[in-house]
Amino acid sequence: MSVALTFLTRADCHLCDAARRVVLAGIAGRDVDLTEVDIDSDDDLRAKYDWDVPVVLINGRQHSFHRVDPDRLARALDRAESA
């Protein structure tokens, strides 16, 4: 079963750039549908996540914000793939 990973970000965000590298490495070789969304393009997302970006959602549930731990991400993806 494919896992939906949504990466909430914004332009000129150094934490987002670092998290993007972790996310891309973490999903390599996995059945993951990645969607990247700039929260500044959506008023509701900006209101909800303004100071928390980057944010990773796995199958619609918040997994992490600010920093993405590669081991924790791998475990979460393993669980989501086996669900």
Summary of the structure (lengths in Angstrom):
residues: 83
radius of gyration: 12.1
end to end distance: 7.9
largest distance: 35.3
contacts: 231
relative contact order: 0.26
helix: 45%
strand: 28%
